[in-house]
Amino acid sequence: MNEVINNYKILNEQIIEARKNGIFIKQYNKNKLIEINELLNNEIKKFYDSQNIKEGKDNSNNNIIIKKQEKEINKLKTKLSRYPIELSKGEKLISIIFTSSDENMYYSIICKNTQKFSELEKKLYKDYPEYSGNQYYFMINGNIVNKVKSLDENKIKNNDIVILTQNNI
C-alpha cells in the first residue's frame, strides 16, 4: 500500500510542478491516476478485510473515505486535463531562449531536457521561417549545437540562450 501511495504522491507532485510551468499532461496520466486510485481502493479494502471490519458496521466511514477519494480524483483529473506534456522519471521542464546573432529575433520555448534539439529547431522555423535553411547553425556557450542530440547531451540547461548564427561561406 505504501508503494501505491508513493506513486500517487509522485504523480501529484509532477502535476503540481507541471502546472506551475503552465504545461498540460496527456490523457495517459489521467488513466494512470485512475489506475492508482483503483489500486488504493483495493488496498483499503484489503486493510479493512485484514482488520475484520464489516462493511455494514463501518459503512459510514467507508462512504466518507470514498467521497473524499472521489473529490480528490476529480480535482486531480481537472489538473491533469490542463497539461499536454507527459514527464517521465528523470525528465524536467526547461525554458530555452533562441536569439539570432543580429539580435532581430528572440524566441522562448518550454521543453523537456530529453528532447532532441531538432524538434525545437522545427518549432523555431515554424514561427520564423525566414531563418530556415542550411545557411544557419546554432551556438551555445561557444559550442556548436549537435541537432540530433538531446538538450542534456548538448549541455543545454534551463534559461540558456541559444544563438542562431549565419554561415559565412
C-alpha positions in Angstrom: 0.0 0.0 0.0 2.9 2.3 0.7 4.2 1.9 -2.8 0.8 2.8 -4.3 0.6 5.9 -2.0 4.1 6.9 -3.0 3.2 6.6 -6.7 0.1 8.7 -6.1 2.2 11.3 -4.4 4.9 11.4 -7.1 2.3 11.8 -9.8 0.6 14.5 -7.9 3.9 16.3 -7.4 4.5 16.1 -11.2 1.1 17.6 -11.8 1.8 20.5 -9.4 5.2 21.1 -10.9 3.9 21.0 -14.5 1.0 23.3 -13.5 3.5 25.8 -12.2 5.2 25.8 -15.6 1.9 26.1 -17.5 2.3 22.7 -19.1 -0.5 20.2 -19.7 -0.4 16.4 -19.1 -1.8 14.0 -21.7 -4.7 11.5 -21.3 -2.1 8.8 -20.4 -1.6 10.3 -17.0 -5.3 10.6 -16.4 -5.5 6.9 -16.9 -2.5 6.4 -14.7 -4.2 8.4 -11.9 -7.4 6.3 -12.3 -5.3 3.1 -12.1 -3.5 4.3 -9.0 -6.9 5.2 -7.4 -8.2 1.7 -8.1 -5.1 0.2 -6.5 -5.6 2.5 -3.5 -9.3 1.3 -3.2 -8.1 -2.3 -3.4 -5.5 -1.7 -0.7 -8.1 0.0 1.5 -10.4 -3.0 1.1 -7.7 -5.4 1.9 -6.9 -3.4 5.0 -10.5 -3.5 6.2 -10.6 -7.2 5.5 -7.5 -7.8 7.4 -8.9 -5.8 10.4 -12.2 -7.8 10.2 -14.1 -4.5 9.7 -17.5 -5.3 8.3 -18.9 -3.1 5.6 -22.3 -2.8 7.1 -20.8 -1.9 10.5 -18.4 0.8 9.3 -20.3 1.8 6.2 -20.4 5.5 7.2 -16.6 5.6 7.4 -16.4 3.9 4.0 -18.7 6.4 2.5 -16.7 9.3 3.9 -13.5 7.8 2.6 -15.0 7.1 -0.8 -16.4 10.7 -1.1 -13.0 12.2 -0.1 -11.3 10.0 -2.7 -13.8 10.9 -5.4 -13.4 14.5 -4.7 -9.6 14.2 -4.8 -9.8 12.2 -8.1 -12.0 14.8 -9.7 -9.6 17.6 -8.5 -6.6 15.7 -10.0 -8.5 14.9 -13.2 -9.1 18.6 -13.6 -5.4 19.4 -13.1 -4.3 16.7 -15.5 -6.6 17.9 -18.2 -4.6 21.2 -18.4 -1.2 19.6 -19.2 -0.3 18.4 -22.7 3.3 17.3 -21.9 3.9 14.0 -20.2 7.0 13.9 -18.0 8.7 10.6 -17.3 11.0 9.9 -14.5 14.2 12.0 -14.8 12.7 14.5 -17.1 12.4 18.2 -16.3 10.7 21.1 -18.0 13.2 23.8 -19.0 13.0 27.0 -20.9 15.3 27.7 -23.8 15.8 31.1 -25.4 16.7 31.5 -29.0 18.1 34.7 -30.5 19.7 35.5 -33.8 23.3 36.7 -34.0 21.9 40.0 -35.3 19.5 40.1 -32.3 16.5 40.6 -34.6 14.8 37.5 -33.2 14.0 36.4 -29.7 12.1 33.1 -29.2 11.5 31.3 -25.9 10.2 27.8 -25.7 9.4 25.4 -22.9 10.5 21.8 -23.5 11.8 18.7 -21.8 15.5 18.3 -21.1 15.4 15.0 -23.0 14.0 16.4 -26.2 16.1 16.3 -29.4 17.3 19.7 -30.4 16.0 19.2 -34.0 12.4 19.2 -32.6 12.9 22.6 -31.1 14.5 23.8 -34.4 11.4 22.8 -36.3 9.2 24.8 -33.9 11.5 27.8 -34.3 11.4 27.6 -38.1 7.6 27.3 -38.0 7.4 30.7 -36.2 10.4 32.2 -38.0 10.5 30.7 -41.5 12.9 33.4 -42.7 15.6 31.7 -40.7 15.1 28.2 -42.0 17.7 26.7 -44.3 21.2 25.3 -44.3 22.8 28.7 -44.0 22.4 28.8 -40.2 23.8 26.9 -37.3 23.2 27.1 -33.5 25.7 28.0 -30.8 25.5 27.5 -27.0 28.3 28.7 -24.7 30.7 29.0 -27.6 30.0 25.4 -28.9 28.1 24.4 -32.0 24.9 22.5 -31.1 24.5 19.0 -32.5 21.0 18.9 -33.8 20.5 15.2 -33.4 21.4 15.1 -29.7 19.1 15.9 -26.8 19.3 19.1 -24.8 21.0 17.3 -22.0 23.6 15.8 -24.4 24.3 19.3 -25.8 24.6 20.5 -22.2 21.8 23.0 -22.7 20.2 23.9 -19.3 17.2 25.9 -18.1 17.3 29.6 -19.3 20.2 29.0 -21.6 20.4 31.3 -24.7 21.0 29.6 -28.0 22.3 31.8 -30.7 21.3 31.3 -34.3 24.3 32.2 -36.4 24.6 32.5 -40.2 27.3 30.6 -42.1 29.6 33.0 -43.9 30.7 30.5 -46.6 
